Amino acid sequence: MNRLRIIILILLASPVFGQDIHWTQFNNNPIFQNPAGAGNFQEDLRLTANYRTQWRSVSIPFQTTALAADLKYKGHGFALNYFHDQVGDGKFQTNELQLSWCKPFEINKLQELRAAVQLGFNQRQLNSNAFYFDEQFNGYIFDPNTPISENFQTASMLKPMLGFGLIYKHLINTKSSIQSGVSCYNLTRPNQSFFADNTQRDVRLNFFGQYRYQYTPNLTLEPSFQLNFQGPYKEFTLGAIGTYLWSSSEHISLSSGIWWRAKDAICLQFGYARGPMYCGISYDFNYSSLVPASRGRGAFELSLRYVFSKFQPAPIQYRICPDFI
């Protein structure tokens, strides 16, 4: 098998080779969406976890995991996020560890601009021993122990990464608010090739917008969109989430939503929240040209979130002595 065919095999086994991973529940993965999301919440500390498995009916499932922690400290937002992705027969793995710093700027009491920078590392590795080659067929049987003449210059690489993000927030009134943002990633253009040539990773631009409307005291609607550009690829997702407050005393809420990813999938999402904990699940129904292989099956995704607040002691009520009245 010549080098060109190996490259084609790797690309077919891993569409994310030239394109960053995407998430259906992008609103539940705020640091991956925009580094300016660091500290963009009411509580003091937030932990998030996301898991996605895709194309189980087409090939070996693509599996992606993301973990993040962010907090607010002295008016700044800080976040640490880890990302792991594994795809294809060659167990092509991508690992990223990134640190984000965000500084909010108050325009007025109703508007805020958040600016952030993200630094980190990208590590990729490939198990070439998992591939099969023509020369391992000896004319009678396939012998995986037969040595091959192909030579991969490297099986692992570590590259620096740089990104920036902006988020604009506007509190329209007591019932509605909007926030929108733009972010860019892969500004260092790391080399992605396992051979001697230089194949730079394309810069990814992300745009998002979200509108929140308190329709009734118990019902909240949140339509939103996300738009990604990366090299020759583009992705547009549009949808909405409705959240119903089931029990105010126990702080229990239920949510459901639907998303449309252009030329790719229709996605359903459901969520459950109780106090500081949230759990969301979603499933993508594929309708693209891959349907003959996917049979309409896309991806299953799970998101978890937990927030912590500092203990606030109850205010002490003092009685005023009548002698001083």
VEXDREN-2710 file (C-alpha; in Angstrom, 1 decimal):
% VEXDREN-2710
k/r/px/py/pz
1/MET/0.0/0.0/0.0
2/ASN/1.6/3.3/-1.0
3/ARG/1.7/6.4/1.1
4/LEU/-1.1/8.2/-0.7
5/ARG/-3.5/5.3/0.1
6/ILE/-2.4/5.4/3.7
7/ILE/-3.2/9.1/3.9
8/ILE/-6.7/8.5/2.3
9/LEU/-7.3/5.7/4.8
10/ILE/-6.5/7.9/7.8
11/LEU/-8.7/10.7/6.5
12/LEU/-11.6/8.4/5.9
13/ALA/-11.2/7.0/9.4
14/SER/-11.1/10.5/11.0
15/PRO/-13.1/13.3/9.5
16/VAL/-11.9/15.5/12.4
17/PHE/-8.4/15.4/11.0
18/GLY/-9.1/18.6/9.2
19/GLN/-12.0/19.8/11.3
20/ASP/-12.5/20.3/15.0
21/ILE/-15.1/18.3/16.8
22/HIS/-18.6/19.7/17.2
23/TRP/-21.1/19.3/20.0
24/THR/-24.9/19.1/19.8
25/GLN/-25.3/20.6/23.3
26/PHE/-22.9/23.5/22.6
27/ASN/-24.7/25.7/25.2
28/ASN/-23.7/23.1/27.8
29/ASN/-20.0/23.2/26.9
30/PRO/-19.3/26.9/27.3
31/ILE/-15.5/26.9/27.5
32/PHE/-15.2/24.8/24.3
33/GLN/-17.6/27.2/22.6
34/ASN/-15.9/30.4/23.7
35/PRO/-13.1/31.0/26.2
36/ALA/-14.9/34.2/27.3
37/GLY/-17.4/31.9/28.9
38/ALA/-15.0/31.4/31.8
39/GLY/-16.7/32.6/34.9
40/ASN/-19.8/33.6/33.0
41/PHE/-22.4/32.3/35.6
42/GLN/-23.9/33.4/38.9
43/GLU/-22.3/30.9/41.2
44/ASP/-18.6/30.7/42.2
45/LEU/-17.3/27.4/40.7
46/ARG/-18.7/25.4/37.8
47/LEU/-17.7/21.8/36.8
48/THR/-18.8/20.4/33.4
49/ALA/-18.4/17.1/31.7
50/ASN/-19.5/16.2/28.1
51/TYR/-19.4/12.8/26.3
52/ARG/-20.2/12.1/22.7
53/THR/-20.2/8.8/20.7
54/GLN/-20.9/9.0/16.9
55/TRP/-21.2/6.8/13.8
56/ARG/-21.6/3.5/15.7
57/SER/-23.6/2.1/12.8
58/VAL/-20.9/3.2/10.2
59/SER/-17.6/2.2/11.7
60/ILE/-15.8/1.9/15.0
61/PRO/-17.6/4.6/17.1
62/PHE/-16.0/8.0/17.4
63/GLN/-15.8/8.9/21.1
64/THR/-15.2/12.3/22.5
65/THR/-14.9/13.5/26.2
66/ALA/-14.5/17.0/27.5
67/LEU/-14.0/18.1/31.1
68/ALA/-13.8/21.7/32.4
69/ALA/-13.7/23.7/35.6
70/ASP/-14.1/27.5/35.7
71/LEU/-14.4/30.0/38.5
72/LYS/-14.6/33.7/39.3
73/TYR/-11.7/35.3/41.3
74/LYS/-11.4/39.0/42.0
75/GLY/-13.4/40.1/39.0
76/HIS/-11.7/37.7/36.6
77/GLY/-12.8/34.4/35.1
78/PHE/-10.5/31.4/34.9
79/ALA/-11.0/28.0/33.3
80/LEU/-9.1/24.8/32.8
81/ASN/-10.5/22.3/30.2
82/TYR/-9.4/18.9/28.9
83/PHE/-10.5/17.3/25.7
84/HIS/-10.0/13.7/24.4
85/ASP/-11.1/12.3/21.1
86/GLN/-10.5/8.8/19.6
87/VAL/-11.6/7.7/16.1
88/GLY/-11.2/5.0/13.5
89/ASP/-9.4/1.7/13.3
90/GLY/-6.0/3.2/14.0
91/LYS/-7.3/4.6/17.3
92/PHE/-6.3/8.1/16.2
93/GLN/-6.3/10.2/19.4
94/THR/-6.4/13.9/20.1
95/ASN/-5.8/15.3/23.6
96/GLU/-5.9/19.0/24.4
97/LEU/-5.3/20.8/27.7
98/GLN/-6.1/24.5/27.8
99/LEU/-6.2/27.4/30.3
100/SER/-8.5/30.4/29.7
101/TRP/-8.4/33.8/31.3
102/CYS/-11.3/36.2/30.9
103/LYS/-11.7/39.8/31.9
104/PRO/-15.3/41.3/31.9
105/PHE/-15.8/45.0/31.1
106/GLU/-19.0/46.7/32.3
107/ILE/-20.4/49.0/29.7
108/ASN/-23.3/50.0/31.9
109/LYS/-25.6/48.3/34.4
110/LEU/-27.4/46.4/31.5
111/GLN/-24.5/45.6/29.2
112/GLU/-21.2/43.8/29.6
113/LEU/-18.3/42.8/27.3
114/ARG/-16.1/39.8/28.2
115/ALA/-12.7/39.3/26.5
116/ALA/-10.6/36.2/26.9
117/VAL/-7.4/34.5/25.8
118/GLN/-6.8/30.7/25.8
119/LEU/-3.4/28.9/25.9
120/GLY/-2.8/25.2/25.7
121/PHE/-1.3/22.2/24.0
122/ASN/-2.6/19.7/21.4
123/GLN/-1.3/16.2/21.4
124/ARG/-2.1/13.6/18.7
125/GLN/-1.1/10.0/18.2
126/LEU/-1.8/7.2/15.8
127/ASN/-1.5/3.4/16.3
128/SER/-0.2/2.4/12.8
129/ASN/0.0/-1.3/14.0
130/ALA/-3.8/-1.4/13.9
131/PHE/-3.9/-0.9/10.1
132/TYR/-3.8/-3.7/7.5
133/PHE/-1.6/-3.5/4.4
134/ASP/-1.6/-5.3/1.1
135/GLU/1.9/-6.8/1.5
136/GLN/0.7/-8.7/4.6
137/PHE/-1.2/-11.0/2.3
138/ASN/1.3/-13.7/1.3
139/GLY/-0.8/-15.1/-1.6
140/TYR/-2.6/-17.6/0.5
141/ILE/-3.6/-16.0/3.8
142/PHE/-3.4/-12.7/5.5
143/ASP/-0.6/-12.7/8.0
144/PRO/-0.6/-9.7/10.4
145/ASN/2.9/-10.6/11.6
146/THR/4.4/-10.0/8.2
147/PRO/6.7/-6.9/8.3
148/ILE/5.7/-3.9/6.2
149/SER/7.8/-1.5/4.3
150/GLU/5.8/1.6/5.2
151/ASN/7.4/4.0/7.6
152/PHE/5.6/6.6/9.7
153/GLN/8.0/9.5/10.6
154/THR/6.2/10.0/13.9
155/ALA/3.4/8.3/15.8
156/SER/2.8/11.2/18.3
157/MET/3.1/15.0/18.2
158/LEU/2.7/17.8/20.7
159/LYS/1.9/21.4/19.6
160/PRO/1.1/24.7/21.3
161/MET/-2.4/26.3/20.8
162/LEU/-3.7/29.8/21.0
163/GLY/-7.2/31.2/21.0
164/PHE/-9.2/34.3/21.7
165/GLY/-12.9/35.1/22.5
166/LEU/-15.4/37.9/23.0
167/ILE/-18.9/37.7/24.5
168/TYR/-21.4/40.5/24.6
169/LYS/-24.3/40.4/27.2
170/HIS/-27.3/42.7/27.3
171/LEU/-30.0/42.5/29.9
172/ILE/-33.0/43.9/28.0
173/ASN/-35.5/43.8/30.9
174/THR/-36.5/41.6/33.8
175/LYS/-37.9/39.0/31.4
176/SER/-35.4/38.9/28.5
177/SER/-31.7/39.0/27.8
178/ILE/-29.3/38.3/24.9
179/GLN/-25.7/37.2/24.6
180/SER/-23.6/36.7/21.6
181/GLY/-20.0/35.9/21.0
182/VAL/-17.1/35.3/18.5
183/SER/-14.0/33.3/19.1
184/CYS/-11.1/32.0/17.1
185/TYR/-8.9/28.9/17.7
186/ASN/-5.8/27.2/16.3
187/LEU/-4.0/30.5/15.7
188/THR/-0.6/28.8/16.0
189/ARG/-1.6/26.6/13.0
190/PRO/-0.1/23.4/14.4
191/ASN/1.2/20.8/12.0
192/GLN/-1.1/17.8/11.8
193/SER/0.9/15.5/9.5
194/PHE/2.4/12.2/10.7
195/PHE/4.8/12.4/7.7
196/ALA/7.5/14.8/6.8
197/ASP/5.2/17.2/5.0
198/ASN/3.6/20.2/6.8
199/THR/-0.2/20.0/7.0
200/GLN/-1.3/23.0/9.1
201/ARG/-4.5/22.9/11.1
202/ASP/-7.0/25.5/9.9
203/VAL/-8.1/28.4/12.1
204/ARG/-11.6/27.9/13.4
205/LEU/-14.0/30.8/13.8
206/ASN/-17.1/30.4/16.0
207/PHE/-20.1/32.7/16.2
208/PHE/-23.0/32.2/18.5
209/GLY/-26.1/34.0/19.7
210/GLN/-28.6/33.2/22.4
211/TYR/-31.9/34.9/23.5
212/ARG/-33.5/34.1/26.8
213/TYR/-37.2/35.0/27.5
214/GLN/-39.1/34.4/30.7
215/TYR/-42.5/33.5/29.1
216/THR/-44.2/32.8/32.5
217/PRO/-42.8/32.5/36.0
218/ASN/-42.3/28.7/35.4
219/LEU/-41.5/28.6/31.7
220/THR/-38.3/29.9/30.0
221/LEU/-37.5/29.8/26.2
222/GLU/-34.0/30.0/24.9
223/PRO/-33.6/30.0/21.1
224/SER/-30.0/30.1/19.9
225/PHE/-27.6/29.5/17.0
226/GLN/-24.0/28.6/16.4
227/LEU/-21.9/29.0/13.2
228/ASN/-18.5/27.5/12.7
229/PHE/-16.0/28.2/9.9
230/GLN/-12.8/26.1/9.5
231/GLY/-10.9/26.0/6.2
232/PRO/-13.3/24.7/3.5
233/TYR/-15.8/23.5/6.2
234/LYS/-18.7/25.4/7.7
235/GLU/-21.4/24.4/10.1
236/PHE/-24.7/26.1/11.1
237/THR/-26.9/24.9/14.0
238/LEU/-30.2/26.5/14.9
239/GLY/-32.7/25.5/17.6
240/ALA/-34.3/26.3/20.9
241/ILE/-34.7/24.9/24.4
242/GLY/-37.7/25.3/26.7
243/THR/-37.3/24.9/30.5
244/TYR/-40.2/24.3/32.9
245/LEU/-39.8/24.9/36.6
246/TRP/-41.4/21.7/38.0
247/SER/-40.9/22.5/41.7
248/SER/-39.8/25.8/43.1
249/SER/-39.3/24.5/46.6
250/GLU/-36.9/21.7/45.5
251/HIS/-35.5/23.7/42.6
252/ILE/-36.4/21.0/40.0
253/SER/-36.7/21.9/36.4
254/LEU/-37.2/19.9/33.1
255/SER/-36.1/21.0/29.7
256/SER/-36.5/19.8/26.1
257/GLY/-35.4/21.2/22.8
258/ILE/-34.8/20.6/19.1
259/TRP/-31.8/21.5/16.9
260/TRP/-31.2/21.6/13.2
261/ARG/-27.7/21.2/11.9
262/ALA/-27.7/22.2/8.3
263/LYS/-27.2/19.4/5.7
264/ASP/-26.4/16.9/8.5
265/ALA/-28.9/16.1/11.3
266/ILE/-32.0/16.8/13.4
267/CYS/-31.2/16.7/17.1
268/LEU/-33.4/16.2/20.1
269/GLN/-32.3/17.3/23.6
270/PHE/-33.7/16.7/27.1
271/GLY/-32.5/17.9/30.5
272/TYR/-33.1/17.6/34.2
273/ALA/-31.9/20.0/36.9
274/ARG/-32.2/19.8/40.6
275/GLY/-30.5/22.5/42.7
276/PRO/-26.9/22.9/41.5
277/MET/-26.9/19.8/39.4
278/TYR/-27.9/19.5/35.7
279/CYS/-27.9/16.5/33.4
280/GLY/-28.7/16.6/29.6
281/ILE/-28.9/14.0/26.9
282/SER/-29.3/14.4/23.1
283/TYR/-29.4/12.3/20.0
284/ASP/-28.7/13.2/16.4
285/PHE/-30.7/11.8/13.6
286/ASN/-28.6/11.9/10.4
287/TYR/-30.2/12.9/7.1
288/SER/-27.1/13.7/5.1
289/SER/-25.7/11.8/2.1
290/LEU/-24.2/9.3/4.6
291/VAL/-27.7/7.9/5.3
292/PRO/-27.1/4.6/3.3
293/ALA/-24.3/3.8/5.7
294/SER/-25.6/5.5/8.9
295/ARG/-29.3/4.4/8.4
296/GLY/-30.3/7.7/10.0
297/ARG/-28.2/7.1/13.1
298/GLY/-25.9/9.9/14.3
299/ALA/-24.6/10.6/17.7
300/PHE/-25.5/10.2/21.4
301/GLU/-24.4/12.9/23.7
302/LEU/-24.4/13.4/27.5
303/SER/-23.7/16.5/29.5
304/LEU/-23.3/17.1/33.2
305/ARG/-22.9/20.3/35.2
306/TYR/-22.5/21.1/38.9
307/VAL/-22.1/24.5/40.4
308/PHE/-20.8/25.5/43.8
309/SER/-21.7/28.7/45.8
310/LYS/-19.9/30.1/48.8
311/PHE/-21.7/29.7/52.1
312/GLN/-23.6/32.8/53.0
313/PRO/-24.4/33.1/56.7
314/ALA/-27.9/34.4/57.5
315/PRO/-27.8/38.1/58.5
316/ILE/-28.0/38.7/62.2
317/GLN/-31.0/40.8/63.2
318/TYR/-30.3/43.2/66.1
319/ARG/-33.0/44.7/68.2
320/ILE/-32.6/48.3/69.0
321/CYS/-32.7/49.2/72.6
322/PRO/-35.6/51.5/73.4
323/ASP/-33.4/53.7/75.5
324/PHE/-31.7/55.0/72.4
325/ILE/-34.9/55.8/70.5
END
